[in-house]
Amino acid sequence: MRIDIITIFPKMFGPILNESMIKRAQAKGKVEIRVHDLRDHTLNKHRKVDDRPFGGGSGMVMNPEPIFRAVGQILGSRLSVYGPRRTPQTVNRKPKARIVLLTPQGKKFNQEMAKELAKYKHLILICGHYEGVDERVRENLADEEISIGDYVLTGGELPAMVLADAVTRLIPGVLGDKNSLKCESFEGNLLEHPQYTRPANFQGMAVPAVLLSGDHSKIEVWRSREAFKRTKKRRPDLFIKNKRRVRNG
C-alpha cells in the first residue's frame, strides 16, 4: 500500500513514521508513506496556501489550487479546478487512489472504516487547517471526509497519523501474529477482554484463577463473558449493536 499525506506541517510526521510498527512496516516494504509539503504546490511567491473567506467571517480558508496541484502531481495527472471525477479532459493513467479529507465535519472514524480503507492500494490524505478547506475540494476532489472524534484539533495532521496507523496495522504481514487482529477491541462490536501477564500475584492482586488453569475452553468462555460485561458497562452503544448483530445473524 502507498499512503500520501498532504500537509503544511510535514515535520510533524517524522517521530510517528520513524518509530514502532509503522517504521517496521515501511522497512518490510508493506507500506510506503510519503509526506508532501502543501506550500511546495502554491504559485504564490510567499508560499501562502490560505486566504480570507468570501462573504466575510473570522479566520482563513485553505485555497483549492495548491491542494488540486498536490493531488495531481501525486497521481501523475493534470487536475482541472473541477476535479478528477467531473472533467473528461483529466488524464489519470495510474490506479485510482482513495482521497480522504481530514475534517471535523467528516464521518467519525472507526474500525470498520479502517478495514475498508486498508483494501485500497493507494490512499491520499489531505490535512485540513484554519477555518477549513475551500468547498470545491470537498465537492470535486475528496472521495470522503473523516473525523476522528467530536472535537476540534488545530489541524488534520494528528487525524492523518491516527488513520495511517490504524490502516497500516491491518495490512497482511505487518503484525507478527495475524490472529491478534481477531481478538482486538471493536471486533464484532465488542471491547477486548481483560489481559494479564506475570507475575500471577502482584502486591496481593491476583490473576483470575481460570487463566492459570490451562483449560482453554473455560478460558475462552471467561474471555467472552468479560468482553460482553466490559462492553455493556463502558460502551452500551456497541453492546446494543452486538445484540442486534447476533439476533439478525
Secondary structure, DSSP 8 states (H G I E B T S, - for coil): -EEEEEES-GGGGHHHHTSHHHHHHHHTTS-EEEEEEGGGG---TT---EE--TT--SS-EE-HHHHHHHHHHHHTS---TT-TTS-TT----S---EEEEEEEEEEE--HHHHHHHTT-SEEEEEE-BTT-B-HHHHHHT-SEEEESSSS--SBSHHHHHHHHHHHHTTSTTSSS-GGGGGGSTTGGG--------S-SEETTEE--GGGGS--HHHHHHHHHHHHHHHHHHH-HHHHHHHHHHHHH-
